Amino acid sequence: MSQEIKVILFDLGRVLVDFDHLRAAERIAGFCGKTPRQVYDLFFESPATLAFEAGKISPQDFYLEVKRMLGMELSYSSFEPIWNDIFFLSAKNRAVFGAANSLRSRYKLAMLSNINILHYEYLNKNFPVFGIFDEVFLSFKMGTIKPDKKIYETVVQQLAVAPHEIFYVDDRPELVQSAKTLGFKGSVFTDFKSFLRDLAECGITVSLPENNGLL
C-alpha cells in the first residue's frame, strides 16, 4: 500500500504551527469596549474573515470592515501586528515538522492552508515551515477556501497525481472528509502518536531524528 501514496499533504494551522485568536482578541478588546469573547465571536469566523482568507478583499479593506464591526479605535499600522501575533510552536508542531522532514526523500511534500496574506507573510518571515515543501497551496492565492471541493481538485491537478495517491492531514474533520469524498487518504490530526499510526496504516513509516524540531 505504501507505493500508492506519492504525496503527503499537510495543513498548516494546528498541525505545523499553533495559534490562538484570543491573543489578538484580548488586545483588540481594549480599543473597542467589548470583551475578548465578543471580539472573537464578532469577526474571527465572520464573512469578512473568510473573504480575506479567500483573497477576495485586501488587507486594508479587511481592516476597515473589522473597524466597522467592532467600533474599533485602532490604526491599520497598529492593528496589523496585533492581528499577526497569534502564532507559536508547540511540541507536537515540532514533532510533525521533524516527521515531514524525514519523509522528504521518499514522498513529495505539499501544504494546503486556509490563510490570509498577512498571516502568510508573517509566518514566512518568522517561522521556518514552508521551505521543506515541494508545493505550497494557499487559499488567498487560490481564490477559495477549504472545504470547497474546487480547492482539492486544483491540488490534484497541479500535483499531477490521482486523489488516492495523496495522504492528507488536517486538524479539522470536515476538511478531511471533504477531501476523502474525492478519493484522498486522510488523517484528522489530534496528536503526534495518532498521526504516526494513521501514516503506518497507509504503509508510511517515519524515521524520527533525535532532534525533532524546527529551531
Secondary structure, DSSP 8 states (H G I E B T S, - for coil): -TTT--EEEE--BTTTBEE-HHHHHHHHHTTTTS-HHHHHHHHTTSHHHHHHHTT-S-HHHHHHHHHHHHT----HHHHHHHHHTTEE--HHHHHHHHHHHHHTTTSEEEEEE---HHHHHHHHHH-TTSTT-SEEEEHHHHT--TT-HHHHHHHHHHHTS-GGGEEEEES-HHHHHHHHTTT-EEEE-S-HHHHHHHHHHTT------SS-S--
